[in-house]
Amino acid sequence: MKKILYILFNVSLFLPLAAHADLICKGKRLNGFSKYDVLRYCGKPLMKDSYLKAGRLSSQQGQANQASPKNVTWTEVQQWFYVSGHQKTSYTVEFEGGNITIIIKGKDKPL
C-alpha cells in the first residue's frame, strides 16, 4: 500500500510537466471549460477513467508533516478520452472539480 501511495504521489508531481495541448470542438478551444461544455461541444467521450491525486500535506495538532495516508488530501481526477481530426489524434482531457485542468495530446501523455 505504501508503495502505491508513493508512486501516485510522485506521478502527480510530474503531471504539470506534461505538454499542454488544445482540443478544438465545433470551433471552440476548450481549455478551462466545464464537463458540461465539453459534452456539449465534443459529445460523449470514447472512454472515461479516474484516479486519486495526492495533494498538500496537512499538519495535525502541531506534528511535523509526514507522508502518510492520514496527512494527505486526495483529489479525484477524471479523464475523458477523445479522438479528433482527420489524423485521428487522441486527446486525454483531465478534470478536477468539474473543470478542465489539462489536455494531453496523443503520445505527450506521461507514463
C-alpha positions in Angstrom: 0.0 0.0 0.0 2.8 2.4 0.9 4.5 1.7 -2.5 1.2 2.5 -4.4 0.8 5.8 -2.4 4.5 6.7 -3.1 4.0 6.0 -6.9 0.8 8.0 -7.1 2.3 10.9 -5.2 5.3 11.1 -7.4 3.3 10.7 -10.6 1.1 13.6 -9.5 4.2 15.8 -9.1 5.2 15.3 -12.8 1.8 15.8 -14.4 2.2 19.6 -14.7 5.4 18.9 -16.7 3.4 17.2 -19.5 2.9 19.2 -22.7 -0.4 21.0 -22.8 -2.4 20.7 -25.9 -5.6 22.4 -27.3 -8.7 20.4 -28.1 -11.0 22.2 -30.5 -14.5 21.0 -31.0 -17.1 22.8 -33.1 -14.7 25.8 -33.5 -14.2 26.2 -29.7 -10.9 26.0 -27.9 -11.8 24.1 -24.7 -9.1 25.0 -22.2 -10.6 25.6 -18.8 -14.2 24.6 -19.8 -16.6 22.6 -17.7 -17.6 19.0 -18.2 -21.0 20.3 -19.4 -19.3 22.4 -22.1 -17.0 19.6 -23.2 -20.1 17.3 -23.6 -21.9 20.0 -25.5 -19.1 20.7 -28.0 -17.3 17.4 -28.3 -20.0 14.8 -27.4 -19.6 11.7 -25.3 -16.0 10.6 -24.8 -14.8 7.2 -26.1 -13.9 6.2 -22.6 -13.8 7.7 -19.1 -11.4 6.9 -16.2 -10.5 8.4 -12.9 -7.7 8.3 -10.3 -6.9 10.0 -7.0 -4.2 12.6 -6.9 -2.2 13.3 -3.7 -2.5 16.9 -2.6 -0.9 19.0 0.1 0.1 17.5 3.4 -1.9 18.7 6.3 -0.4 19.1 9.7 -2.2 17.5 12.7 -2.0 19.3 16.1 1.4 20.7 15.6 3.0 17.5 14.5 5.6 17.6 11.7 4.2 16.7 8.3 4.7 13.1 7.3 3.8 11.4 4.1 1.1 9.1 5.4 -2.4 8.5 4.1 -3.8 10.3 7.2 -2.0 13.5 6.4 -2.5 13.7 2.6 -5.5 15.3 0.9 -6.8 13.5 -2.1 -8.5 14.9 -5.2 -10.4 12.9 -7.8 -9.2 13.5 -11.3 -11.4 12.4 -14.1 -10.0 11.6 -17.5 -12.1 11.6 -20.7 -10.6 10.2 -23.9 -11.4 11.6 -27.4 -10.1 11.0 -30.9 -10.4 14.1 -33.1 -9.5 15.5 -36.5 -8.7 13.9 -39.9 -5.5 12.4 -38.5 -7.4 10.7 -35.7 -5.3 12.4 -33.0 -6.1 11.1 -29.4 -6.7 13.5 -26.6 -6.9 12.9 -22.8 -9.0 15.6 -21.1 -8.5 15.8 -17.3 -11.0 17.4 -15.0 -10.6 18.5 -11.3 -13.6 20.0 -9.6 -15.7 19.8 -12.8 -13.3 21.9 -15.0 -10.5 21.1 -17.4 -7.1 21.2 -15.8 -5.0 19.7 -18.6 -5.5 18.4 -22.1 -2.8 15.9 -23.2 -2.4 15.1 -26.9 -1.5 11.6 -28.1 1.9 10.5 -27.1 2.5 13.5 -24.8 0.9 11.6 -22.0 3.4 10.7 -19.3 3.9 7.1 -18.3 
